[in-house]
Amino acid sequence: MTGIRCLHLSNLPQRPKSTSNFIRLVLKSINDQNEYVLRPSLELPQTTTETYPNNIELLDSQHQIIEISRSRATRLSRICFITFMTDHDAVKFMKLYESRPLVVNGRSIKIEPARKESLLTLSLDSEKNGLYAKVMVTRHKRKLLEYDDEIKQIHSDKRKQRRIRSKLRKQGLNEEQMIAKMIEFKKKASESEQAQISSKPLSHLPKEAIEKVHNKPKIMDNPPNNRLLVQNIPKGTIQSELEMLFKGEGFQKVRLVEVRNVAFVEYTSVEQATTMKDFLGTEPEFKSSTLYITFAK
């Protein structure tokens, strides 16, 4: 992985949805003494292509981490990318987890070099200035396609026409014959679109989704206090795993009730319990299950 300063992490929990809370969760698993983990109220540094490399604020000084990013697309919500100051820092980080896995909310995380460098490192590398410019142009085009329906339709039509022309060319047709076929295709496509029935019956939910809804415990939050109630804890979970998850400023203890698959987490103050509840969210993922976090009675 010579020259690569960006690592690809997969099998991450989908929650929390908040980007800042997600970054803090990953940092907590990497270094539980990280200042942004111990002080959730501390604003995360915003290193961008404009400020990098002249004004760098590290997310984690121990591992020289500049950035943790993930896609907004739901299908990619279980992966993220970590950018380091140097390729040496990235290699050192990978070697750290060769003998033992990185664990985030009970999930073993797969770590591998990213196929491509992050935008931050591309902007810095003078030898790849052309590639950085190309990436920015492509992103601009995607934005246009995303927000402008007319441009999106034109782009889609051009792609279809290219595919059709390629197929017709393989059939040995000349230019005149291809144009005639294209006109015929457009006419048939228009007639087919008009004939489609607009009202379609709603499909039934999958059996698994229905069961998940029915099996979800009734969640009733109580007034804020310094104790959290954690429900739906997976069988086989041990107390130390929960302590690792809920450890933070003001953390006191965890009392696991295995028979009921619940736990009570105690903090010094109401504010510290509220901060952790907001940080993890009310339904965080843990060991392929969904926890339900509320204030205890």
N, C-alpha and C positions, 0 to 999 in steps of 0.2 A: 504493500500500500504506500509506496514511495510518493511523497508530496501531497498525500491526501490528509486534510485537516478536519474533515467532516465524517462523523460516524452515523450509521443507520441503526436505530433501536426499534425492535418489533415485539409484538405480544404485550403491549402496554394496556393498562385499563382505559376504557373510553371516557370515564369520568375522572376528575371533574371537567365539566364543559368549559369553564372559565380558563382562558389561556394562562393567566398569571398563576392561578391556583394549580394548574397542571404542571407548570414549570417548577413551582415550589415543591410539589409532590415528588417529581423526579430528582430534584436537588436533595431532598430529604433522604431519599434512598441511597444517593451517592455519598453525601456528607451531612450527617444529622447535626453537625455543628456549624453549618453554613449560616451566615448572618441573616439571609433572607428567609431562612426556615425558622430560626429562633425568634425573629422579629417580623411576623407576617404583615405588620402595618408599614414596614419599610418598602418603599416603591422600588420595583425592579429596574435595573439599568436598561436604557433603550439605545443599544449600539446599532447604528444603521449604516448604509453604504455612504451616507453623507459625512458621518462622524468618524467612520473607520478609515484609516488606522490612527488618525491624529488624536482622537479622544475616545479611548477604550476604557469601559468600566466592566470588569470581569463579573460574571455571574457566580463563579466559584474560583477563588484564588488558589486553592489547594490543587485543583486539577487543571487550572488555566483554561476554564470554559468561558467562551465569549457569548455564545448564543445557544438556546434550546428552542427549536421551532417544530411545529406540526401543521399538517394540512387542515383546511377547514372542511374538506370533503368527508362525509360520514364514513365512507368505505375505507378511508385512510386514517381514521381516528385512533387506531391502535399502534401507529408508528410515529416516531419523531426523529429529528436530526440534531446532533450536538456538534457545534463548531468549536475548535480549540485554537489557541494562539499559534501553535506550530504542529507539524506532522509528528514530531517527536512526542508531544503531549498526547496526541491521539493514540499513538502506538503504546505508550506507557499506560494509558487508560484501559486499552483492550487487554493488555497482559495482566492487569490487576484482576480481571474477571475471567481469566482462563481456567483457573483451578476452582473457582466458586462463582455461581451465577449472580448477576445483579437482580435483586428482588424488589419489585414495586407492587405494593398492596397484595402480596402473596403470589404474584405472578413472576416466573423466571423469564428474564428479558434476554432476547437474542441480540448480540452486538456484532456488527460487521462494518467494514469500510463502506461509505456511501459510493454509489457508482459515479456520482458527479459531485463537484465541489459546491458549497453553498454560495449564494449570491455575494455574501460578505467577502469571502476569500477570492472570488473571481474579480471583484472590484479592485482588490489590492494588487493582484498579480499583473504586472505590466506586460508579461508575455501573452496574457489571455485577454487583453483589452477588447479585441475583436469579438471574442466569444461572449464577453459580458454585454457588449452592445447588441449582439444578436439575440441574447436571452431577453433583454429589455424590450426589443422590438416585438418579439414573439408574445411576451406578456401583454403588451399594449394591444396587440391584435386580439388576444383572448378576451380582454376587457371589453373591446368593442363588440365582439360576438356575444358576450354575456349580457350586455345592456341594450344593444341595438338590434331589435327583431328584424328590421329590414336587411341590415348587413348580414345577419345570421342566416336569413333565408337565401340571400344571394350566394353566400359561401357554400351553403348546403347544395344548392342547385348546380354550382360549378363542379363540385365534387362528384355528384351523380353523373353529370355530363361527361366528365373525364373517364369514369368507370365504363360508361356505355360505349364511348368512342374506342376505348381500349379493347373491349370485347368484339365490337364490330370490325375493328382493324384486323384482329386475329382471324376473323371469318373471311378475310380477303376482300372486303368491300372498298370501293373507291370513295373519294370525298363526297361526290354527289349522292351516292347511294346511302352513305352514312347520314347526311343531312336529312334525307327523306325518312330514314328510319327513326331519327331523333324526333322529328315532327310527329310521327305516328305514335311514338312512345309517350310524348307529352299529352297527346289527345286522350290516349287510353288512361293515363294516370289521372287526368282531370275528371274523366267520367267515373272512374273508380272511387275517387274522393267524394263526389257528389252522391254516390250510391250508398256510402257507408252510413250505418245507423248511429246517430250521435248518442242516444241514451243506451248505455250498457248496464246490465245488472251488477251491483257491487259483489265482488268475490268474497267468499267467506274467509275469516281469519284462519290461519293454520292452527291445528290442534294444540301445538306447543304454546302458541301465543295466548290462546284462550285459557289454557291451564295456568300459565304464568299470572294472568290477571286474577283468576279465581283463587290462586294460592297466596297471593300477596296479602300480608297481614294488615289489619286495620291500623292505620297510622294516625294517632291523635297526639299532636304536640302539646306540651305543657308549658307553663310560664317559664321564662329563662331562669336558670339557676346554675350552680357550679358542677352539676352531675349530668352526664349524657347517658341515654339509654340506646344501646346498639342491638338491633334485632336481625334475625335471619343469618346468623353466623354459621358458616359451613361446618359440618361435622368434622372432627379431627383437628380443629383449630386449637392451638395452645395459647396460654396467656401471654407468653413472651412475644408472639406474633402481633397480638393486639396492642401490646405496650409499644412495639416498634411503630405501629401505624398511628397511634394517638399521642405519641411522645411529642411534647412541645412546651412552650412557655407556660409555667404554672402546673404542669402535669403532676398528679399525686399518685394515683394507682388505678388498676383495672381489676374488677371483680367479675370473673367469668362464671356464668351459670350454664354449664354444659347441657344439663337435662332439658332446659328450655331454649337452648341456642341463642341466648342473649348475654349481654355484658353491661356492666355499669362502669363508666369512666369518670373519675373525679379530678377536678382542677382546683387550684387555690381560690379563684374568683369566678364570678359569673361572666365577666368580660373575657377571660381566657378560655372558658368553655365555649362561649359564643363564637370567638375567633376560630377555634378549631372546627366547630360545626359548620361555619361558613366556608372554611378552607377546604374541607373534605366534601361538602355538599350533603344533602339529605339522603341521597341514594348512590353512594360510591361503589365501585366494583372492587371485590376482594376475593381472590382465589376462584375466579370464574362464577362468583355469586354476587348478588346485589344486597348490600347492607342497607338497613333503614335506621337513620340516626335522628333521634329527637331528644328533647330535654327530659330527664327522669322526673318522677313525681317528688 
